[in-house]
């Protein structure tokens, strides 16, 4: 069974050459099975009914695929990469310079058992589809304290190169001509009743959401202060921007429109820590960004500042009444 659309009241699926709603076959006015075109129209109507409602709060969870752009059935290399693509880039880069251990040498060193490469049909070696970058990094980072003194310097150089490649390959600029983040933000944010704000939650490090919001003059509250050197303060999510209306009797306030909350659960390319706290800077100014790298250690790291505060805020928002949440993985 293939699931196409699921809501609190409807589930549209496909199985055994038939289309279903809530496990009941969908039929046309003649009592015959509907075709795919009509099935899509049903889903479009359901989606429209959902979109044109107003909600007290809306939370959008954005995954890695939202930073990936596909054109002509291929991933555009200018933007996001899958984890497998990152592994391929790392494998190629490390093999090109003898001052680094290759990915296979590092795998052998930390006893990661899955081969990095396998021979293809053309007998050319390519990245093994079974190679898992997250599992490998978990083993690699855990093995660091056991690396021999003779290998240690080269190991550190190689590890840092891997992390550097992950950072550089997740750093790209927003392009309004081919990415649709700004249109998505504008559409969904207008469904939220004032004074609440649309909340976007992402595990991505890139700044596509911030850049997209900026392109349509939205204000982003991301847990950092509005000072000259913005520093992390999770209370910022509770604030709003208002102005007084000159009416002494009613004491009315007008809330600024076009504001969103942004929770970056795994950190950001624009965050950096120093002895005074966590600060947000321009990407070009950040030397060691605060990021949870893809490994099993990410669960342990999520209990540290600022990740714990962000996860706590995410959980709190989910518990608020009349709060639907959307998952957006594709651009």
N, C-alpha and C positions, 0 to 999 in steps of 0.2 A: 504493500500500500504506500502511495506517495501522498504526503500531506502538502497542500498548497496554501491553505489559509486556516488559521485557528484563532478564534476569539472566545470570549466568555459564553457566547450563545450559539456560535456556529463553527462547524469544522468541515472544510471542503477537501475531499480526497479523491484519488484516482486509483482504481484497482480492477483487475480482470476486464480491461477494456471498457470500464464504466466509470462515470463521474458520480460522486456521492456528496450529499449534504447531511451531516450528522448520521452517517452510515446508512442513509436511505437513498436509493438510486434517484438521480435527477432525470425527469422526463420533460419533453416538450409538450406543446398544446395538443399534439396528436397521440400522446402517450408513448412516444418512442424515446429511446436514449438520446440525450443531447450530445452535440458535438463539442469540440474543444473551444470554438469561438464563443458559443453560448455560455459555456462553463466559465470562461474568462469574464464575460459580461456580468454573470452572477457575482463573481468575486469583486469586480469593480464596483458594483452597487453596494455590496457589504462594506467595502473599504470607504466609499463615499459617506455612508451612514455613520461610520466611525469618525471620519475626519471632520465632518461638519458639526460635531458636538463640541461643547466647551467643558473644560475640566478644571478642578481646583489646582491640580498639579499634573505634570507629565514628566516622566523620566525616560530618556533615550539612552540605551546601552549600545555603545559603538565598538565593534571589534576590528580586528586587523584588516579584514576585507574592505572596510570603508576607505582605506588609504590606497587600495589597489584599483587601477584603471585598466579596463580591458578594451582593446580596440582590435577589430578584425580577428577575434578569438585568440588574441595574444595579450599578455600583460605588458603595459607600457612601462619601460624601464626607468622613466623619469620620476615615477612615483613609488608607491609602496611595493614591497616584495613579500612573497610568502616566506615562511621559515625555511622551506626547502631551497628556495632561491638564495636566501642568505647563506645557507650551508654551502651551496655551490660556489658563491662568490668567495667565501672564506677558504674553501678548499683550493681554488685556483690561485688566490693571492699568496697563501702560505707556501705553495709549491714553487713559486717564482723566485723566491729569495732564500738562499741557503742559511741566512742568519736566523731564520725561524725553523722550528720543527714543522713538518708537514702535519696535516690533519690526521693522517694515518699513524704517523710517529707518535703524536700526542695520544691517540686512541690506544696504541700499544703500551704507552707509558702508564696510562691510568687504568689499563685493563678493560677498556670499553670493547665489548666482544663483537659488535656488528661491523663488518668491513665498510670503510668509507666509500670505496669505489667497486664497481663490478664491470665486467666486459659486456658491451652491448652487442647487437646483432652484427654490427660492422667491425667487431673486435676492438673497437676503441673503448677505453675505460671512461666511465662516467659515474656521477654521484649515485650511490646506492639508495634507492627509494626507501629502504628500510632504515637508513641512517637517520637517527633522531637528534637534532641539534640540541634540544632541551635536555634530553637524557645525557648526551655526551658532555655538555657543559657542567651538569651536576657532578658527574664523575671527575671531570677535569679539576673543578674548583675544590672538590673534597680531597683530591689527591695531593694538593699543593704542599701540605705539610710533610708529605713523604718523599718529595722529590730529592734526589741526591744532590750534593753540593756541586758535582761536576756538571749536572744538567740544569741547575736552578736558574742561572741567569738567562739561558736560552728559553727555558720554560716560561719565565715571567715575561720576557720579550714577546713570545708567541701568544701567551694569554692576553696580554695588553693589546696586541695587534687584532685579535679576534673581537675584543670588546670595542676597539676603535672602528672596526669595519661594521659592526652592528650599529654603532652611532651614526657613522657617515651614510649608511644605506637606509637609515630611517629619517634622514634630514632632507626635506625637499620643500619647495615653495608651492603655494596654492595658485592654481591657474583656473580662473573663473570661466574660461572658454570651454573647458572640457570636464571640469569637476562640478558637481551639483550640490555641494555642501551648503552654500549660501541659500539656495532656493529651499532646501530642506529645512534649514534653521528658520527661515522667514515663514514658511508654511505652518510648521508645527508650533512655533512660539505663539502664534496668534490664536491658538486654541486654549491657551492657559488664561484663566481669569485673574485679573489684577486683584491684589498686589502680588500674587504668586508669580514665580518665574519658571520658564522651561529649564529643566536640568538635563545636561548632557554628561554622561559618564563614559569614560573611555579607558582602555588599557593601552592605547597607542602613545608613543613618545612624541610624535610629530606635532606640528603646530597648524595643521590644516583647519581645524575647527576655529582656532583663534583668528587665523588669517581670513577665513571665509566670513566670520562674524564682522571683522574689521572692514571687509570690502562692502558690506551693506550697512555700515555705521551702527552696529550693535555693540553694546557694552558687555564685556565678559567679566563675571565675578568668579575668580578661580582659586579663592582662598588666600590671595595675597593682597596686601594693603595698597591703597592708592597714593602712597608716598613716593618721594623722588627715587628711592631705592626700595622697591616693593619687597616686603618680607612676608613669610608665611604666617597666617593667623586664621585658623579655621572658623573663627566667629564671623569672618567676613561674609560667609554664605547666608547668615541671618539678616544681613543688612539690605536695604533697598535705597534707591535714589528718589527723593521726593522734593517737592517745592511747596511752600505755603501759598495758599490762595487768600488774597486780602479780603477776608470776610470774618470779622472778629466773632460774630455770633455762632457760626457753624464750625469754625476752625478746620475747614476742609484742607485736604492735601491732595496734590496731583502727583501720581506716580509716573516716573519716567518710563516710557515704553522702550521696547527693543533691548531688553536686558536678559541675559541667560546665565545660569550657573554652569560651571564646567569643573567636573571632578576627574582628575587624571590619576587613576588608581595606581599606575605603575611608574609615575614620575614623568619628567618632561626634559626635552633637549634644552630648555631655557631655564632650568632650575639648577642651582649650585649651592653647596653648603660651605660655610666658613665658621670661624669661632663665635660669630655673633648670631648665627641662625641660618635659615634657608632663605635664599633670595632669588628673585626672578630677574633675568637679564636677557639681552639680545643673544641669539644663538651664537653669533660670532665671538661673543665675549666669554662664553662658557667653556672652560677647559675640562672639567670633570662633572658632567651632568648627573643629576640624581635620577637614576633609573633602576628598575628591577629587571635585570637581564633574564632572558629565557632559560630557566633551569628550575629544578624542583625546589631550590632554595628560595624561590620567589614567595612561597607560602610563609616561610620563616621571616623573610625580610618585610612582609606586609604588616608585621607587628611593630615595626619601627616607625619613627617620625619621618616624613609626614603621612606615610601610607595608612597607619592605623587610624589617624584622625579622618582621613578621606573615606576609608571603609565604614567607619562609624557613622559618618554623615550620610553615606549612601544607604545604609540600613535604616537610619532614622527617616529618611525621605520616603523609602519604600513603605513604611508603616503608616504614613499619613493617609487619611480617608480620601476616596475618590481620586486615586492616583494610578492611572494606567501606565504601563511601561512598554516601550518598543525596543526591539533589537534590530540594529542596523549593521549589517556586515558587508554589504555591497555598495559601491558608489551609485 
